[in-house]
Amino acid sequence: MEFKGRTLELTKGDWTLFPGLCKGCGLCIQKCPKKCISWSKVLGVYGTPSVETNDECIACGICQMVCPDTAIRVDKRVAKEA
């Protein structure tokens, strides 16, 4: 089975969701400090809605840490030194 991620390129980092792993438990929605994760129209592994975020995301990685199915990956953008 192929797990293809949907990556959103945001201001603070890249946020990737793997719908093939997301069962729609909503833990990430509950734990997000910015409340910027919401249900998406893309269905997850059990035909339940998966999630997405928006540009209010600060790439803190809490959603990645609380996801029981490792369906979310957050890659924080590192500020480039001049």
C-alpha positions as a Markdown table, in Angstrom:
| # | Residue | x | y | z |
|---|---|---|---|---|
| 1 | Met | 0.0 | 0.0 | 0.0 |
| 2 | Glu | 1.3 | 3.4 | -0.9 |
| 3 | Phe | 1.1 | 6.3 | 1.6 |
| 4 | Lys | 1.1 | 9.5 | -0.4 |
| 5 | Gly | 1.2 | 12.7 | 1.7 |
| 6 | Arg | -0.6 | 15.9 | 1.1 |
| 7 | Thr | 1.9 | 18.7 | 1.9 |
| 8 | Leu | 0.8 | 22.3 | 2.6 |
| 9 | Glu | 3.6 | 24.8 | 2.3 |
| 10 | Leu | 2.9 | 27.3 | 5.0 |
| 11 | Thr | 4.8 | 30.4 | 6.3 |
| 12 | Lys | 6.3 | 28.7 | 9.3 |
| 13 | Gly | 6.9 | 25.3 | 7.7 |
| 14 | Asp | 5.6 | 22.4 | 5.7 |
| 15 | Trp | 2.7 | 20.4 | 7.1 |
| 16 | Thr | 2.1 | 17.0 | 5.6 |
| 17 | Leu | -0.9 | 14.7 | 6.2 |
| 18 | Phe | -0.9 | 11.1 | 5.1 |
| 19 | Pro | -4.7 | 10.4 | 4.5 |
| 20 | Gly | -3.9 | 6.6 | 4.3 |
| 21 | Leu | -2.9 | 6.7 | 8.0 |
| 22 | Cys | -5.4 | 9.2 | 9.3 |
| 23 | Lys | -8.4 | 7.6 | 11.0 |
| 24 | Gly | -10.1 | 10.9 | 11.9 |
| 25 | Cys | -9.8 | 10.7 | 15.7 |
| 26 | Gly | -9.5 | 14.5 | 16.0 |
| 27 | Leu | -6.7 | 14.5 | 18.7 |
| 28 | Cys | -4.7 | 16.9 | 16.6 |
| 29 | Ile | -7.7 | 19.3 | 16.4 |
| 30 | Gln | -8.1 | 19.2 | 20.2 |
| 31 | Lys | -4.4 | 19.7 | 21.0 |
| 32 | Cys | -3.5 | 22.4 | 18.5 |
| 33 | Pro | -2.6 | 25.6 | 20.5 |
| 34 | Lys | -3.6 | 27.9 | 17.5 |
| 35 | Lys | -6.8 | 26.0 | 16.8 |
| 36 | Cys | -6.0 | 26.1 | 13.1 |
| 37 | Ile | -6.5 | 22.4 | 12.3 |
| 38 | Ser | -9.9 | 21.5 | 10.8 |
| 39 | Trp | -11.7 | 18.6 | 9.1 |
| 40 | Ser | -11.0 | 18.3 | 5.4 |
| 41 | Lys | -13.0 | 16.9 | 2.5 |
| 42 | Val | -10.3 | 14.3 | 1.8 |
| 43 | Leu | -11.2 | 11.0 | 3.4 |
| 44 | Gly | -8.9 | 9.0 | 5.6 |
| 45 | Val | -8.2 | 5.3 | 5.8 |
| 46 | Tyr | -11.6 | 4.3 | 7.2 |
| 47 | Gly | -13.6 | 6.7 | 5.0 |
| 48 | Thr | -13.7 | 9.2 | 7.8 |
| 49 | Pro | -12.7 | 12.9 | 7.2 |
| 50 | Ser | -9.0 | 13.6 | 7.5 |
| 51 | Val | -7.6 | 16.9 | 8.6 |
| 52 | Glu | -5.9 | 20.0 | 7.2 |
| 53 | Thr | -4.4 | 23.2 | 8.6 |
| 54 | Asn | -4.1 | 26.8 | 7.5 |
| 55 | Asp | -1.4 | 29.5 | 7.5 |
| 56 | Glu | -2.0 | 30.3 | 11.2 |
| 57 | Cys | 0.0 | 27.1 | 11.9 |
| 58 | Ile | 3.2 | 27.9 | 13.8 |
| 59 | Ala | 4.8 | 24.5 | 13.0 |
| 60 | Cys | 5.1 | 23.7 | 16.7 |
| 61 | Gly | 4.7 | 19.9 | 16.0 |
| 62 | Ile | 2.2 | 19.2 | 18.8 |
| 63 | Cys | -0.2 | 17.6 | 16.2 |
| 64 | Gln | 2.6 | 15.3 | 15.0 |
| 65 | Met | 3.4 | 14.3 | 18.6 |
| 66 | Val | -0.2 | 13.5 | 19.6 |
| 67 | Cys | -1.2 | 11.7 | 16.4 |
| 68 | Pro | -1.5 | 8.0 | 17.4 |
| 69 | Asp | -1.1 | 6.9 | 13.8 |
| 70 | Thr | 1.9 | 9.0 | 12.7 |
| 71 | Ala | -0.3 | 10.5 | 10.0 |
| 72 | Ile | 1.1 | 14.1 | 10.4 |
| 73 | Arg | 4.6 | 15.4 | 9.7 |
| 74 | Val | 5.7 | 18.9 | 10.5 |
| 75 | Asp | 8.9 | 20.4 | 9.1 |
| 76 | Lys | 9.6 | 23.8 | 10.7 |
| 77 | Arg | 11.3 | 26.3 | 8.4 |
| 78 | Val | 14.6 | 27.4 | 9.7 |
| 79 | Ala | 15.4 | 31.1 | 9.4 |
| 80 | Lys | 18.3 | 31.7 | 7.1 |
| 81 | Glu | 21.2 | 33.8 | 8.6 |
| 82 | Ala | 22.2 | 36.7 | 6.5 |
